[in-house]
Amino acid sequence: MSDDKTTDFGYERVPVQEKARRVGQVFHSVAGRYDLMNDLMSMGIHRAWKRFTVEVAGARPGWKVLDLAGGTGDLAAKFARITGPRGQVVLSDINASMLTQGRARLVDQGLVENLDFVQADAEHLPFADDHFDLVTIAFGLRNVTDKNAALASMHRVLKPGGKLLVLEFSHPVSRTFGKVYDLYSFKALPLMGRLVAGDADSYRYLAESIRMHPDQETLKDMMETAGFERCDYFNLTGGVVALHRGYKL
């Protein structure tokens, strides 16, 4: 990309080469309080969203699973238990602070036998073609600079017959509920961020990044453009979150 290209960083327009650095600063800032803030922001509902994701994944013993933007390892821990000693789960995140938090947490749980930890950019995954049975990315795609490149990279590393699951904040289906959600996002989240994590700006960015993320149908179209087939999605909590599913056939 040429130097004059810009992209969104929340509601700002920033040079393309700046977004990854600035997103990295956000997650370096919030890493230590990430789990606590997730519980507070979602009132614990994020655990139900992730349980549903695991159910839809249908992972089996022996599977190879890549959990991108895996953060502190919620999904990776569940998949490690399911895939067992014959399986492989790779917890990957572009942010070293988040990956360190995730690794420490999973080591404390004794989940190291079939787990690998890889710092990687979703746009340029350092894995072989046709390697994984399942790729997941939860609450990470909206922070990627080039989402189309990331989806193409995910498609490449999946085996034929493999499945991609994208769990991400999306667009409420009810306009009335959407207004309430906006008020909560732009007033309550930065306040919680300031009081709990000492960082209102990072949580203001997170609220803005959600609004800039493609809606449900647009993301489905993007997955199809990247080569995924049989794409569909599930609206959760009235569309506050959506789980998108696609297959490499």
N, C-alpha and C positions, 0 to 999 in steps of 0.2 A: 504494500500500500504506500502511496505517496505521503510525504510529510504533512500535506495540508488536509488530510482526511481526519474527520472528527467522529466521535461516537458519544453515546450518552453515559454520563456518570450521575445517576439520579436524574435530576432535571437540568443539570449542567451539560454543556457540550465541551468535550475535552479532546485533545489530540489522541488518536488511536493508541499511540505508544505509551500514553500516560495512564490509560484506564487500569491496566493490570497492576501498575505500581500503587495507584490510589486505592483500588479494591484491597490490595495486599495490606495497606496501612490500616484499613477499616478492620479487617479480621485479625491482624496482629493486636490491635487495640482491644478487641472484644473477646479474644480467645479464652482468657482466664475465667470469664463469667458467662461463657456462651451457653452452657447447659442450663444454668439458673435463669438466664434471660429467656431462653426458649420456653421454659415452663411458665414464666410470668407472662410473656407476650401472648402465648396461645392458651393460657389457663390450663396447660397440660394436654390440650387436644392434639398437639403434634405427635404424641405417643400413639394415639389411635390412628392418625394418618400413616404413620410408619408401620404399624401392625397391618393395616390394610395393604400397604405396598408389599410387605412380605408375603401375605396371603396370595395376592395377584401374581407375584413372582413365581410361585410354585417350584422353588428350588428343590433339588434332590441331592442325596449323598453323592459325592464324587464330582459335583459340578465345579466349574471355574467361574468365579464371580468377581467383577470389577465394580467397586463402589467409588464413584468419582465425587469430588468435593465432599468427601466422607466425613470431614470435620472430626468430631469427637467419637465417632465410631458406632452410633446407634444401630444403623443397618448392618454394618460389617460384623458386629458382634452376633446379631441374629443369624446371619448367613453362615458364619463360621460354625455355629452350633449345628445348623442344618446340614451343611455339606460334609462335615466330619473329616476324619484324618485322611481320607482319599481325595478330598476336595482341596480347592485353593481359593482363598478370598484375598483380594488385593484392596487395601484401603489406600486411596490416593487423594491427595489434595495439593493444590498449587501453593498453598500457604504453609510455610514451615512451622509457624506457631500453632496452627490448628492441627497439623499432623503430629506434632509433639504431644499435644494434649490428648489426641486420640490414641496414640501408641501407649502413653502412660496409663490411660484408663483401661485399655484392653489387656495390657500386661498385668495390671492389678487384678483383673478378672480371670487370669490364667488362660487367656485365649491367644496363644502364640503358635500352637502346633501347625495350623494350616493358614496362618495369616502373614501377609507381606505388607510392608508400608513403603509407598513410593510417592515422592514429590514429583508431580507431573502437571503439565498444562493440558487441559482437555482438548485444546485445538490441535495438539501435536502429541498424541499418545505414544509412549515408547514401548509398545507391545507389538507382538507379531500379528499378522493378519489371521483372521479366523481362529482366534484363540479362546474366547470366553463364551460360556453358555448364556450368561446374563450380565448386562451392564445396567447399573442404577446410578442416578444422580438426583439427590434430594436437596432442594433449596440452594442449588448452585448454578444452574444454567443461566439464571438472570444476571449473574455477575460475570459471565464470560463475554469477552469483547466481540468475538466473531462466532455467533451461535451456529451459523450454517457450517462453518469449518469444524466446530466441535461435534456436531451431529454426524457429519461425514466421517470423522475420526472414530467415533463410537461404532458406526456401521462397519468400518473396516476391521476392527478388532473382534467383532462378534463372529461366532461360527454360523454357517448356514443353519437356519432353524433357531438361532439365538434370539433373545428378547431384550429390548431396551425399555426401561421404565424411567420416566421423568416425573418426579414429584416436585411441584413448584407452586408458589403463590400465583393466583390467577385473578380472574375478574368475576365478582359476584354476579349471579344471574338476575337478582332482584335489584332494581334501581334504588328502592327505598333502603334496603339492607346495605347497598353500596355506599349510600350517604353516611349511614351510621359507621360503617367500616372506615370510611375516609376520616371521619372525626376522630375515631379511636387511633388510627394509624399516625395522624399528623399531630395529635395533641398528647395522647397517652404514651405512645412508644418513646418519643424523645425524652419525655419526663422520666419514665422508668429507666431509660438509658443513663440519664444524668444522675439519678438517685442511687441506682444499683451498681452500674458499671463506671460511673464518673465520665460518661461520654455520650452527650446528647447528639452530637453531629453524626456519629456513625449510625445511630438508629434512625435519624432523619433520612440519611442516605438509603438505608434499607427500606424504609417506607416508600421513598421515591422510586427506588429500583423496581419495586413490585408494580408500580403504576406504569413503568416504561416497558415491562415485559410483555411479549405478545399474548394476545388473548387465546382462548382454548382452540378455536378453529384455525387461527393463524399458525400456532405451534404445530398443530396436526399437519397442516399443509407443509410446513418446513421439514417435518420428519419424512413425509412422503417424497419431497424433493431430494432429501439426502439418501433415498433408496429404501426406506422402510416401507413395509407393506402391512395390510390389515391393521392400520393405525386407528386407534380409538382413544377415548379418555373418559374418566370418571370425575364428576364434580363432587367435591367433598366440602361439607360445611357451607352449602349454598354457593359454591364456586369460589370461596376464599382461597381454596387450594384445589388443584386438579392433578390427577395422576394420568399421564399419557403413556400409552403402550404401543409399541411397534415391533415388528419382526423382520429379521433378515432372512429372506427365503431363497 
